[in-house]
Structure formats: structure tokens, C-alpha cells
Amino acid sequence: MNHSPDIGDGTRAVRAGLPEPVKHEPTLPGPVFAAHFHLPGDPTGPYTYGRDENPTWTHLEQAISELEAPGGSVETVAFASGMAAISAVAFSQLRAGDAIVLPDDGYQALPLLRERLEAYGVEVRTAPTGGDAQLQVLAGARLLWIETPSNPGLDVCDIRRLVREAHAGGTLVAVDNTLATPLGQRPLELGADFSVASDTKGMTGHGDILLGHVTSGDPELAAGVRRWRKVVGAIPGPMEAWLAHRSLATLQLRIERQCANALVLARALAERDDVSGVRHPGLPGDPSHAVAARQMRRFGSVVSFVLPDRDKAERFLGELRLVEEATSFGGVRSTAERRGRWGGDAVPDGFIRFSVGAEDPEDLLADVLNALDTVRRQAGH
């Protein structure tokens, strides 16, 4: 069911992807578990085999399309994970001899993607997200991969500028929009060819589903991505797809609260002398704020900062009572981790990536400040 592009984010989130009402039927039909469908005669119609399509995916994909481009004509393809979505764009579009530009400060698994692409004869170039540095290595590339805000450093690049320069040279643009979600940023409206996300994070928001999606306004590009999903079988389970669709109804509520909480926390951290390198695009003093304010509608739920060393960072995490020490981000329960423990990010040993949840801000702030104060007192003895 399509809705007016003029309705609010909350209204759209609770209505997106719902089928036309049918008497005595549920508003959101339950998950369809089917490896095959009744198919007499010629194999035509929307549902033929369970690796190709599923009615539960259809509802979810329509819902995400409405969020990614309200009122627009776009197609979404759902995947089993964010990396499946990322891989689908790269491997459906690139051939031996092509070049791709990746951020060198992006998601930790991108080096694994680079390794595979290079093994298949694709040239991989890298540059930082900040300062639109990817433009310096763009010439002749088939695909530009943008991640903004970047994970975990929270740098931002100018999507409109990069798209303009890329398209002028015949380069496609994909934007990893995981951190912002469509409620924070709409890459397709900024000119990108693909909007990609790990829906494991903010889109579903409860830390219990692995999922991803690719949305494109170009039917041919979307068909290529859909074909790749069929070939490799990186399909979402119907239960996961149904739970994701159900979770979208609270997307605006969750994102509003989490983004507001993140800004409260970032402001408090920025005032402390035992914390350095506080980054959040919503802070007026953040290096990325000016660009972020031009293209983002909400600034995200992640805050990063640096404690003096590994020991203090780990003691800080150990003192938290309302915050889970876990990887990933975007959930309703706050999580934090010392990002350097994975070894793949160019960050200091004391670098903390903090995913701000939907707790009462007073409680969350008190917990964080108490943990910092405790670590400071321990260091003074």
C-alpha cells in the first residue's frame, strides 16, 4: 500500500509495506514458510520457488522502499545480512579489470571484500571518508563505495558532491547508510544509485536479527542485485523478515529517542578532561557537523571517544551497569566496546564506540559519568 510522501516519518514507519486490508485477515500477514509454491502450467507469477521470492520478503521490501524514497519509484532487495547486501552490489556490478573506490576507514569487513575483489581481478583503491578524499582516486572507477557517517570514526563526506563527480565520469555510487538509517539520511534522494544497510543494526533495533537490504531507483541495477541474491542464495529467513517488518513500526520512536540520547551523551563527554576525541555529527563543534547538517535529517545514535589507554577503557566498560559490552550498534539497549580489541580499525587502544540506546537519558548519563568518575578515582590511588 503506497502512502503520500507528505506524511510524517512516524506515520510512514507504522504503515509501510502493509497490504491492502482484507476482511478477517491480519493487518500484517504472518511469515510464509515455503520452499516451493503450487505451480501448475508455465512457471509464471510472483512466487515460484522459495530462493527467488517470498510474500514475507515482498512486504518488507516494499516497506523499506517507502522509507528509503517516500513517493519514489524504487526497488528493495532483502538479504540475510548486511555483508550479503554489500557483496551483492559489488559482485553484481564489477568485472575483472574494473575499479572500485572504498573508504579506508569504513566497516571492518571491507578489507575481506577487498581481498576477494582483487582475487577476481578488480582494482581496489582506498581513501579516507573525511574531506571527500575519495574524489582523489575516483577517475575511471566503475563503482564508488561511500560509508557516511563512517564506522567507527564517524567521519562524514558530502554525498551530493561525490555523486556529482562520480556520475560525471560514469561511476556508480553506493552509500552504506547503516548508521544513519533512512530516517537520518536518504542517499537515493541525494543522487546515489544504491542505498545499502545492515538491518541488523538500527533498522530492526533489538539486537536479535541478522538482515540487510539494497535499494535502487534503477530497475536494471536492482535486477542485477536480485539476480545475484538468487545465484548465491543469500536470502533472509521468512521469520527474520517478518520480525524486521514488525520492528519498523517503532523505527521513528526508537531513532528519535536514541539520537536525542546520543547528543546528550556527546555533549557531556565533550566537557570532561579525562575524555578526548569525542565524535558525533550532531555536535556543533564536530569536524563533520557542517556537512552532516546539510544532508542528514538526524545524526545517529553512535558516539565515539577515546580514553587514555587500554586499561582505563576496559575498566570503564566494566563499571557500566546499564550498558552491555558488545559489538554492533543501533539497538534499543545501549552497548559499548573498546573497538581496538578486534585489531582491524586504525584507532587508539582506548577508543570506545558507544551505541546509545533508548533508556531514560538521566539514567544513562548517570551510569556513564559514574563509570568515568570511578576510573578516575582508581587512577588517583
KEKE-3310 file (N, C-alpha, C; in steps of 0.2 Angstrom, whole numbers, plus 5000, padded with zeros to 4 digits):
npx = (5004:5004:5009:5006:5019:5020:5017:5021:5037:5034:5021:5023:5032:5024:5015:5021:5023:5012:4999:4985:4969:4960:4945:4944:4957:4974:4982:4996:5002:5007:5023:5028:5032:5039:5047:5043:5030:5013:5012:5005:5006:5014:5029:5025:5021:5022:5027:5037:5048:5056:5069:5069:5058:5047:5032:5033:5045:5042:5033:5041:5051:5044:5040:5053:5057:5047:5052:5065:5063:5052:5037:5044:5049:5056:5066:5068:5079:5080:5091:5101:5110:5120:5132:5130:5122:5130:5140:5133:5130:5143:5148:5139:5140:5154:5167:5182:5196:5189:5187:5185:5181:5185:5181:5195:5193:5182:5169:5174:5174:5176:5190:5190:5182:5189:5200:5194:5189:5200:5206:5198:5202:5198:5202:5206:5204:5208:5203:5202:5186:5183:5184:5181:5190:5190:5187:5199:5204:5196:5195:5190:5184:5173:5164:5159:5161:5153:5154:5145:5139:5155:5161:5171:5174:5166:5167:5161:5156:5153:5139:5131:5141:5151:5143:5140:5152:5156:5146:5148:5159:5155:5154:5146:5137:5137:5130:5133:5122:5120:5122:5115:5102:5086:5079:5087:5095:5094:5100:5097:5089:5099:5106:5112:5115:5113:5107:5112:5111:5115:5103:5103:5106:5101:5089:5081:5084:5084:5094:5093:5092:5099:5101:5100:5099:5097:5093:5087:5085:5085:5079:5086:5098:5094:5088:5100:5106:5096:5097:5109:5107:5099:5108:5118:5111:5109:5098:5085:5078:5061:5055:5064:5063:5049:5049:5058:5050:5039:5047:5050:5039:5041:5052:5054:5051:5061:5073:5072:5072:5085:5094:5092:5097:5110:5116:5114:5123:5135:5138:5140:5151:5160:5164:5172:5188:5195:5192:5194:5194:5180:5167:5153:5141:5131:5136:5139:5153:5159:5170:5164:5151:5146:5144:5137:5125:5119:5115:5110:5096:5094:5106:5111:5114:5126:5141:5158:5173:5189:5198:5212:5220:5222:5219:5211:5200:5195:5192:5183:5172:5169:5164:5151:5134:5121:5124:5128:5142:5147:5148:5142:5128:5115:5104:5090:5095:5108:5125:5143:5160:5177:5185:5197:5200:5197:5207:5206:5203:5210:5212:5215:5221:5212:5200:5183:5168:5152:5136:5121:5107:5089:5086:5081:5087:5093:5096:5105:5115:5120:5125:5136:5144:5146:5154:5165:5170:5173:5184:5193:5195:5201:5213:5219:5224)
npy = (4994:5010:5026:5044:5055:5065:5062:5060:5054:5045:5041:5035:5024:5016:5011:5007:4996:4988:4977:4979:4981:4967:4959:4950:4946:4947:4962:4964:4951:4935:4926:4918:4902:4893:4882:4879:4883:4881:4877:4875:4872:4884:4892:4905:4921:4929:4921:4907:4898:4896:4901:4912:4921:4927:4930:4936:4943:4951:4961:4966:4972:4981:4990:4995:5001:5012:5019:5023:5030:5040:5041:5039:5029:5015:5000:4987:4975:4962:4954:4941:4946:4961:4961:4952:4960:4971:4963:4959:4971:4974:4963:4960:4971:4973:4968:4958:4969:4981:4995:4999:5011:5011:5016:5019:5019:5012:5000:4986:4974:4977:4976:4962:4960:4967:4959:4948:4954:4958:4946:4942:4950:4963:4980:4989:5004:5015:5027:5040:5044:5057:5074:5072:5064:5053:5057:5060:5048:5043:5043:5035:5024:5010:5009:5018:5017:5023:5027:5034:5042:5036:5021:5015:5029:5040:5050:5061:5062:5073:5068:5073:5080:5070:5061:5069:5071:5058:5053:5061:5056:5043:5034:5023:5025:5019:5020:5016:5016:5012:5017:5029:5026:5026:5036:5045:5049:5050:5042:5040:5050:5060:5057:5045:5029:5017:5012:5005:4994:4987:4979:4973:4982:4998:4998:4987:4986:4978:4969:4956:4950:4946:4954:4962:4975:4981:4995:5003:5015:5012:5001:4991:4990:4986:4974:4967:4965:4958:4946:4942:4938:4927:4918:4916:4913:4920:4923:4930:4923:4919:4921:4930:4941:4944:4948:4959:4968:4970:4976:4989:4997:5004:5011:5026:5030:5024:5029:5043:5044:5038:5045:5058:5055:5051:5064:5071:5063:5065:5078:5079:5071:5078:5089:5084:5082:5070:5063:5061:5066:5066:5061:5065:5068:5077:5086:5103:5108:5097:5090:5086:5091:5102:5098:5086:5092:5097:5086:5076:5071:5067:5063:5051:5037:5034:5037:5041:5040:5043:5036:5037:5025:5007:5000:5009:5011:4998:4996:5006:5001:4990:4995:5000:4999:4999:4997:4986:4977:4974:4971:4978:4990:5002:4997:4996:4994:5001:4999:4996:4996:4993:4997:4993:4981:4971:4973:4977:4990:5007:5014:5022:5013:5015:5018:5020:5014:5019:5014:5022:5019:5017:5021:5030:5046:5052:5042:5034:5044:5046:5033:5032:5043:5040:5028:5034:5043:5034:5026:5037:5040:5028:5028:5038:5033)
npz = (5000:4995:5001:5004:5000:5009:5022:5040:5047:5057:5055:5042:5046:5054:5045:5033:5019:5022:5017:5006:5015:5020:5024:5039:5038:5045:5049:5047:5038:5043:5044:5029:5027:5015:5004:4991:4979:4974:4957:4944:4926:4915:4922:4928:4937:4953:4963:4963:4967:4983:4984:4976:4978:4991:4999:5012:5011:5001:5007:5017:5009:5001:5012:5016:5004:5004:5015:5011:5000:5000:4991:4979:4965:4968:4970:4982:4989:4999:5011:5019:5028:5032:5026:5015:5008:5004:4997:4987:4979:4975:4968:4959:4950:4946:4936:4931:4929:4931:4942:4959:4972:4988:5006:5017:5030:5034:5037:5046:5040:5026:5021:5020:5009:5000:4998:4991:4980:4973:4971:4961:4950:4951:4952:4967:4975:4989:5001:5013:5022:5027:5022:5009:5002:4994:4981:4975:4970:4961:4947:4932:4939:4941:4952:4966:4983:4997:5014:5026:5040:5044:5050:5063:5065:5063:5053:5040:5023:5009:5001:4990:4982:4980:4972:4961:4955:4953:4944:4933:4928:4924:4934:4946:4961:4978:4994:5010:5022:5035:5048:5049:5045:5035:5041:5045:5035:5017:5005:4991:4987:4988:4976:4975:4968:4974:4989:5004:5018:5034:5041:5053:5062:5066:5059:5063:5076:5089:5092:5088:5076:5060:5046:5030:5017:5000:4991:4976:4963:4950:4939:4932:4938:4951:4947:4944:4956:4963:4955:4958:4972:4970:4964:4973:4984:4996:5005:5016:5030:5032:5045:5050:5041:5043:5057:5056:5048:5057:5067:5061:5063:5075:5072:5070:5083:5090:5084:5086:5100:5103:5095:5101:5114:5111:5108:5120:5128:5120:5122:5136:5137:5130:5138:5148:5155:5156:5145:5127:5110:5106:5096:5086:5074:5077:5086:5087:5086:5080:5068:5057:5057:5049:5036:5038:5043:5032:5024:5032:5042:5054:5067:5071:5082:5087:5097:5098:5107:5116:5128:5140:5139:5136:5147:5156:5147:5147:5161:5162:5154:5162:5173:5169:5171:5165:5152:5139:5136:5120:5103:5087:5084:5086:5093:5105:5117:5126:5120:5121:5116:5117:5103:5098:5101:5091:5082:5068:5065:5063:5076:5092:5107:5117:5112:5111:5105:5106:5107:5108:5117:5120:5133:5148:5147:5158:5167:5159:5157:5170:5173:5164:5168:5181:5179:5173:5183:5193:5187:5186:5199:5204:5196:5203:5215)
capx = (5000:5008:5006:5008:5026:5019:5015:5027:5041:5031:5016:5025:5035:5019:5010:5025:5023:5006:4995:4978:4965:4956:4941:4946:4964:4978:4985:5002:5001:5012:5028:5026:5037:5038:5052:5040:5023:5009:5014:5003:5007:5020:5031:5024:5019:5027:5030:5038:5052:5057:5075:5068:5054:5043:5027:5035:5050:5039:5030:5047:5055:5040:5041:5059:5057:5044:5056:5071:5062:5044:5034:5048:5049:5062:5066:5072:5081:5082:5097:5102:5115:5122:5138:5127:5119:5136:5143:5128:5131:5150:5149:5134:5142:5161:5171:5189:5198:5185:5190:5181:5184:5182:5184:5200:5191:5175:5167:5179:5174:5178:5196:5189:5179:5194:5204:5190:5188:5207:5207:5194:5205:5196:5207:5203:5208:5205:5205:5198:5180:5183:5187:5179:5196:5189:5187:5206:5206:5190:5195:5189:5181:5166:5159:5162:5158:5153:5151:5144:5145:5159:5161:5168:5176:5160:5168:5156:5158:5147:5136:5129:5147:5154:5139:5140:5159:5156:5142:5151:5164:5152:5155:5140:5138:5133:5131:5132:5118:5118:5122:5110:5095:5083:5076:5093:5098:5091:5105:5094:5087:5105:5108:5116:5112:5112:5107:5113:5112:5114:5097:5104:5108:5096:5083:5077:5085:5083:5100:5091:5091:5104:5097:5102:5095:5099:5088:5090:5080:5086:5077:5091:5103:5090:5088:5106:5107:5091:5099:5115:5104:5097:5114:5122:5107:5110:5091:5083:5073:5054:5054:5068:5060:5043:5051:5061:5044:5036:5051:5050:5034:5044:5058:5054:5051:5067:5078:5071:5075:5092:5098:5092:5101:5117:5118:5115:5129:5141:5139:5143:5158:5165:5165:5177:5195:5198:5190:5197:5192:5173:5165:5146:5140:5127:5139:5141:5160:5162:5173:5159:5144:5143:5142:5131:5119:5117:5112:5107:5090:5095:5113:5113:5114:5133:5146:5164:5178:5195:5201:5219:5224:5218:5217:5206:5195:5192:5189:5177:5167:5167:5160:5145:5128:5116:5127:5131:5149:5145:5149:5136:5126:5109:5099:5087:5099:5115:5131:5149:5166:5184:5185:5203:5201:5196:5213:5206:5202:5215:5210:5219:5219:5207:5195:5177:5162:5146:5129:5116:5100:5083:5085:5080:5093:5096:5099:5111:5121:5122:5129:5142:5148:5149:5159:5171:5172:5176:5190:5197:5197:5205:5219:5222:5226)
capy = (5000:5016:5032:5050:5057:5071:5060:5060:5048:5040:5038:5030:5019:5011:5009:5005:4989:4984:4975:4982:4977:4961:4957:4945:4945:4951:4969:4962:4944:4931:4924:4912:4897:4889:4881:4880:4885:4877:4880:4871:4875:4888:4895:4912:4924:4931:4916:4900:4894:4899:4905:4918:4926:4925:4935:4940:4947:4957:4966:4970:4976:4987:4994:4998:5006:5018:5023:5025:5035:5041:5044:5037:5023:5012:4993:4985:4968:4960:4949:4938:4950:4967:4959:4949:4966:4974:4959:4959:4976:4974:4957:4961:4977:4973:4963:4959:4975:4986:4998:5001:5015:5010:5020:5015:5020:5010:4994:4982:4968:4979:4973:4955:4961:4969:4953:4944:4958:4958:4939:4941:4954:4970:4985:4992:5010:5017:5034:5041:5047:5064:5079:5070:5062:5048:5060:5060:5042:5041:5043:5029:5018:5008:5010:5022:5015:5028:5025:5040:5043:5031:5016:5018:5035:5045:5055:5062:5065:5076:5064:5076:5082:5064:5058:5073:5070:5051:5052:5065:5051:5037:5030:5022:5026:5015:5023:5012:5020:5008:5021:5034:5023:5031:5042:5050:5051:5046:5043:5040:5057:5064:5056:5039:5023:5011:5014:4999:4994:4981:4980:4970:4987:5002:4997:4982:4989:4974:4965:4949:4948:4947:4956:4968:4977:4986:4999:5007:5018:5010:4994:4987:4989:4982:4967:4963:4964:4952:4940:4939:4935:4921:4914:4914:4911:4924:4925:4931:4918:4922:4924:4936:4946:4946:4952:4965:4972:4972:4981:4995:5001:5008:5014:5033:5031:5022:5033:5049:5044:5036:5051:5063:5052:5052:5070:5072:5060:5068:5085:5078:5069:5084:5093:5081:5082:5063:5060:5065:5064:5065:5062:5064:5073:5082:5091:5109:5108:5091:5092:5084:5094:5107:5093:5082:5096:5099:5080:5072:5073:5065:5062:5045:5035:5032:5042:5038:5044:5040:5036:5037:5019:5001:4998:5013:5009:4991:4997:5010:4996:4985:4999:5002:4995:5000:4997:4980:4977:4970:4974:4980:4996:5004:4994:5000:4994:5004:4995:5000:4992:4995:4994:4991:4973:4967:4973:4979:4998:5011:5018:5021:5007:5017:5021:5017:5015:5019:5014:5024:5016:5021:5022:5037:5049:5054:5036:5033:5048:5045:5027:5033:5048:5037:5024:5038:5045:5028:5025:5042:5039:5022:5030:5043:5030)
capz = (5000:4994:5005:5002:5003:5014:5029:5044:5047:5062:5052:5037:5049:5056:5039:5027:5017:5024:5011:5006:5020:5018:5029:5043:5038:5049:5046:5044:5037:5046:5040:5025:5026:5009:4999:4984:4979:4969:4951:4938:4920:4914:4928:4929:4943:4958:4968:4960:4971:4989:4984:4972:4981:4996:5001:5018:5009:4997:5011:5020:5004:5000:5017:5016:4999:5006:5020:5008:4995:5000:4985:4973:4962:4969:4972:4988:4989:5006:5011:5025:5032:5029:5021:5009:5004:5002:4992:4981:4975:4972:4964:4953:4946:4945:4932:4930:4925:4934:4948:4964:4977:4995:5011:5021:5037:5034:5041:5047:5035:5020:5019:5017:5002:4995:4996:4986:4973:4970:4968:4954:4945:4952:4956:4973:4978:4995:5003:5019:5021:5028:5017:5002:4999:4989:4975:4973:4967:4958:4940:4929:4943:4940:4957:4972:4989:5002:5021:5029:5044:5044:5056:5069:5067:5062:5048:5035:5017:5005:4996:4984:4979:4977:4967:4955:4952:4951:4938:4928:4925:4923:4940:4950:4968:4983:5000:5016:5026:5041:5054:5049:5043:5030:5044:5046:5028:5011:4999:4984:4986:4987:4970:4974:4964:4978:4997:5007:5025:5038:5045:5060:5067:5068:5056:5067:5083:5095:5093:5088:5069:5055:5039:5026:5011:4995:4987:4970:4959:4943:4939:4929:4944:4956:4944:4944:4963:4964:4952:4962:4978:4968:4962:4979:4989:5002:5006:5023:5033:5032:5051:5051:5038:5047:5063:5054:5046:5063:5071:5058:5066:5080:5070:5071:5090:5093:5082:5089:5107:5103:5093:5106:5120:5109:5108:5127:5130:5117:5125:5142:5137:5127:5144:5153:5153:5155:5138:5122:5103:5106:5089:5085:5069:5079:5090:5083:5085:5077:5061:5051:5058:5044:5030:5041:5044:5025:5021:5037:5045:5061:5067:5073:5089:5089:5099:5099:5111:5117:5135:5140:5137:5135:5154:5158:5143:5149:5167:5161:5152:5167:5178:5167:5174:5160:5145:5138:5132:5114:5096:5084:5086:5084:5097:5110:5124:5125:5120:5120:5116:5115:5097:5096:5103:5085:5078:5061:5064:5064:5082:5098:5111:5122:5108:5113:5101:5111:5103:5113:5117:5122:5140:5150:5147:5165:5170:5155:5158:5177:5173:5161:5171:5187:5177:5171:5189:5196:5184:5188:5206:5204:5194:5208:5221)
cpx = (5004:5005:5009:5015:5026:5018:5022:5031:5038:5025:5018:5028:5030:5015:5014:5024:5017:5002:4988:4974:4961:4952:4943:4953:4968:4981:4992:5002:5008:5017:5026:5032:5036:5045:5049:5033:5019:5010:5012:5005:5014:5022:5031:5021:5024:5031:5031:5042:5055:5064:5074:5064:5050:5038:5030:5041:5047:5036:5036:5050:5051:5040:5047:5060:5053:5048:5062:5069:5054:5042:5038:5046:5055:5061:5071:5073:5083:5087:5097:5106:5117:5128:5135:5125:5125:5139:5139:5129:5138:5150:5144:5136:5149:5163:5178:5191:5194:5189:5184:5185:5181:5185:5189:5198:5184:5174:5173:5180:5176:5185:5195:5186:5184:5198:5200:5190:5195:5208:5204:5196:5202:5201:5203:5207:5204:5207:5200:5191:5180:5186:5185:5185:5195:5189:5194:5208:5200:5190:5195:5186:5174:5161:5163:5158:5159:5150:5151:5138:5149:5159:5168:5170:5171:5162:5162:5159:5152:5144:5135:5136:5150:5150:5139:5147:5159:5152:5144:5156:5161:5152:5148:5142:5134:5135:5129:5128:5116:5118:5117:5103:5092:5080:5081:5095:5095:5096:5103:5092:5093:5109:5112:5112:5110:5112:5107:5114:5112:5108:5097:5105:5101:5089:5078:5078:5084:5089:5098:5090:5097:5100:5101:5098:5099:5093:5091:5084:5080:5084:5082:5096:5100:5090:5094:5108:5102:5094:5105:5112:5102:5103:5117:5118:5107:5103:5089:5078:5066:5053:5058:5065:5053:5045:5054:5055:5041:5040:5051:5044:5036:5050:5059:5054:5058:5073:5078:5074:5082:5096:5098:5097:5108:5120:5119:5122:5136:5143:5142:5150:5163:5167:5170:5184:5199:5195:5192:5193:5185:5171:5157:5144:5135:5130:5141:5149:5163:5165:5168:5152:5142:5141:5136:5125:5115:5113:5109:5101:5090:5102:5115:5114:5121:5137:5152:5169:5184:5197:5208:5223:5219:5215:5211:5200:5191:5189:5183:5171:5165:5163:5153:5139:5122:5118:5130:5137:5148:5147:5142:5134:5119:5103:5096:5090:5106:5120:5137:5154:5172:5185:5192:5204:5200:5203:5212:5204:5208:5213:5215:5217:5213:5201:5188:5171:5156:5140:5124:5109:5094:5081:5083:5087:5097:5099:5105:5117:5124:5127:5136:5146:5150:5154:5166:5174:5176:5183:5195:5200:5202:5212:5223:5225:5233)
cpy = (5006:5022:5038:5052:5062:5069:5060:5054:5043:5037:5033:5024:5013:5008:5006:4997:4985:4983:4979:4978:4972:4959:4950:4942:4949:4957:4967:4954:4940:4929:4918:4908:4892:4888:4881:4881:4881:4881:4876:4875:4879:4891:4902:4914:4925:4926:4909:4896:4899:4903:4911:4923:4923:4931:4939:4945:4953:4962:4970:4975:4982:4992:4998:5003:5012:5022:5026:5031:5037:5044:5042:5030:5019:5004:4991:4977:4966:4954:4946:4941:4957:4966:4956:4955:4969:4970:4959:4965:4976:4969:4957:4966:4976:4967:4964:4965:4981:4989:5000:5006:5014:5015:5016:5015:5017:5004:4989:4976:4970:4976:4965:4955:4963:4963:4949:4947:4957:4951:4938:4946:4961:4974:4989:4998:5012:5024:5035:5045:5054:5068:5077:5067:5056:5050:5060:5053:5039:5040:5036:5023:5017:5009:5013:5019:5020:5025:5031:5041:5036:5027:5013:5025:5041:5051:5055:5065:5068:5072:5067:5077:5075:5061:5062:5072:5063:5050:5056:5060:5044:5032:5029:5023:5022:5019:5018:5017:5017:5013:5026:5032:5028:5037:5047:5053:5047:5047:5043:5047:5062:5062:5049:5034:5018:5014:5007:4999:4987:4982:4976:4976:4991:5001:4992:4983:4985:4969:4958:4946:4950:4948:4961:4969:4981:4989:5003:5009:5016:5003:4989:4985:4984:4975:4963:4961:4958:4946:4937:4936:4928:4916:4912:4912:4914:4927:4926:4925:4922:4925:4930:4942:4949:4950:4959:4970:4974:4977:4988:5000:5006:5012:5022:5034:5029:5027:5040:5049:5042:5042:5057:5061:5053:5059:5073:5069:5063:5074:5084:5076:5074:5089:5090:5081:5075:5060:5064:5063:5062:5066:5061:5069:5078:5087:5097:5110:5102:5093:5090:5087:5098:5103:5089:5086:5098:5092:5075:5075:5072:5063:5056:5043:5033:5038:5038:5043:5040:5041:5035:5031:5013:4999:5002:5012:5003:4992:5001:5005:4992:4989:5000:4997:4994:4999:4990:4981:4972:4974:4975:4987:4997:5001:4998:4999:4996:4998:4999:4994:4996:4992:4991:4983:4969:4968:4976:4986:5002:5016:5017:5015:5009:5020:5017:5019:5014:5019:5016:5021:5020:5022:5029:5040:5051:5048:5034:5037:5047:5039:5028:5038:5044:5032:5028:5040:5039:5026:5031:5042:5033:5024:5035:5040:5027)
cpz = (5000:4998:5002:5004:5008:5021:5033:5044:5052:5058:5046:5040:5051:5051:5033:5026:5019:5018:5011:5011:5017:5024:5032:5042:5042:5045:5043:5044:5040:5042:5035:5024:5020:5005:4992:4985:4974:4963:4945:4932:4919:4921:4928:4935:4948:4962:4965:4964:4977:4989:4980:4975:4986:4998:5007:5016:5005:5002:5015:5015:5002:5005:5017:5010:5001:5011:5016:5003:4995:4994:4978:4971:4963:4971:4978:4987:4996:5006:5018:5030:5028:5024:5015:5005:5000:4996:4986:4976:4971:4967:4958:4948:4943:4941:4933:4926:4927:4940:4953:4969:4984:5000:5015:5028:5038:5038:5041:5042:5028:5017:5017:5010:4997:4993:4991:4980:4970:4967:4962:4949:4945:4955:4961:4975:4984:4997:5009:5017:5022:5023:5010:4998:4994:4982:4971:4969:4963:4950:4937:4933:4941:4945:4963:4978:4994:5008:5025:5033:5044:5051:5057:5070:5066:5058:5043:5029:5014:5000:4990:4979:4976:4972:4961:4952:4949:4944:4932:4924:4923:4928:4944:4957:4973:4989:5006:5021:5033:5047:5054:5048:5038:5034:5046:5040:5023:5005:4992:4982:4985:4980:4969:4970:4968:4986:5000:5014:5028:5042:5052:5065:5068:5065:5060:5074:5089:5096:5092:5081:5065:5049:5036:5020:5006:4991:4982:4966:4952:4943:4936:4934:4949:4953:4945:4951:4965:4961:4956:4969:4976:4967:4968:4985:4996:5004:5014:5024:5033:5039:5053:5048:5041:5053:5061:5052:5053:5067:5067:5060:5071:5078:5072:5079:5093:5091:5085:5096:5107:5100:5098:5112:5118:5110:5115:5129:5127:5120:5132:5142:5134:5133:5149:5150:5153:5149:5133:5115:5103:5099:5089:5080:5071:5083:5085:5081:5082:5070:5056:5052:5052:5038:5032:5041:5037:5022:5026:5041:5052:5061:5069:5080:5091:5091:5100:5103:5113:5125:5135:5137:5137:5142:5157:5154:5146:5156:5167:5159:5157:5172:5176:5169:5169:5153:5144:5134:5126:5108:5093:5087:5084:5087:5102:5117:5122:5125:5119:5120:5115:5108:5094:5097:5097:5081:5071:5060:5066:5070:5087:5102:5116:5118:5110:5108:5105:5107:5109:5112:5118:5129:5142:5150:5153:5168:5166:5156:5165:5177:5170:5165:5178:5185:5176:5178:5193:5194:5186:5195:5207:5202:5199:5214:5219)
residu = (MET:ASN:HIS:SER:PRO:ASP:ILE:GLY:ASP:GLY:THR:ARG:ALA:VAL:ARG:ALA:GLY:LEU:PRO:GLU:PRO:VAL:LYS:HIS:GLU:PRO:THR:LEU:PRO:GLY:PRO:VAL:PHE:ALA:ALA:HIS:PHE:HIS:LEU:PRO:GLY:ASP:PRO:THR:GLY:PRO:TYR:THR:TYR:GLY:ARG:ASP:GLU:ASN:PRO:THR:TRP:THR:HIS:LEU:GLU:GLN:ALA:ILE:SER:GLU:LEU:GLU:ALA:PRO:GLY:GLY:SER:VAL:GLU:THR:VAL:ALA:PHE:ALA:SER:GLY:MET:ALA:ALA:ILE:SER:ALA:VAL:ALA:PHE:SER:GLN:LEU:ARG:ALA:GLY:ASP:ALA:ILE:VAL:LEU:PRO:ASP:ASP:GLY:TYR:GLN:ALA:LEU:PRO:LEU:LEU:ARG:GLU:ARG:LEU:GLU:ALA:TYR:GLY:VAL:GLU:VAL:ARG:THR:ALA:PRO:THR:GLY:GLY:ASP:ALA:GLN:LEU:GLN:VAL:LEU:ALA:GLY:ALA:ARG:LEU:LEU:TRP:ILE:GLU:THR:PRO:SER:ASN:PRO:GLY:LEU:ASP:VAL:CYS:ASP:ILE:ARG:ARG:LEU:VAL:ARG:GLU:ALA:HIS:ALA:GLY:GLY:THR:LEU:VAL:ALA:VAL:ASP:ASN:THR:LEU:ALA:THR:PRO:LEU:GLY:GLN:ARG:PRO:LEU:GLU:LEU:GLY:ALA:ASP:PHE:SER:VAL:ALA:SER:ASP:THR:LYS:GLY:MET:THR:GLY:HIS:GLY:ASP:ILE:LEU:LEU:GLY:HIS:VAL:THR:SER:GLY:ASP:PRO:GLU:LEU:ALA:ALA:GLY:VAL:ARG:ARG:TRP:ARG:LYS:VAL:VAL:GLY:ALA:ILE:PRO:GLY:PRO:MET:GLU:ALA:TRP:LEU:ALA:HIS:ARG:SER:LEU:ALA:THR:LEU:GLN:LEU:ARG:ILE:GLU:ARG:GLN:CYS:ALA:ASN:ALA:LEU:VAL:LEU:ALA:ARG:ALA:LEU:ALA:GLU:ARG:ASP:ASP:VAL:SER:GLY:VAL:ARG:HIS:PRO:GLY:LEU:PRO:GLY:ASP:PRO:SER:HIS:ALA:VAL:ALA:ALA:ARG:GLN:MET:ARG:ARG:PHE:GLY:SER:VAL:VAL:SER:PHE:VAL:LEU:PRO:ASP:ARG:ASP:LYS:ALA:GLU:ARG:PHE:LEU:GLY:GLU:LEU:ARG:LEU:VAL:GLU:GLU:ALA:THR:SER:PHE:GLY:GLY:VAL:ARG:SER:THR:ALA:GLU:ARG:ARG:GLY:ARG:TRP:GLY:GLY:ASP:ALA:VAL:PRO:ASP:GLY:PHE:ILE:ARG:PHE:SER:VAL:GLY:ALA:GLU:ASP:PRO:GLU:ASP:LEU:LEU:ALA:ASP:VAL:LEU:ASN:ALA:LEU:ASP:THR:VAL:ARG:ARG:GLN:ALA:GLY:HIS)
# end
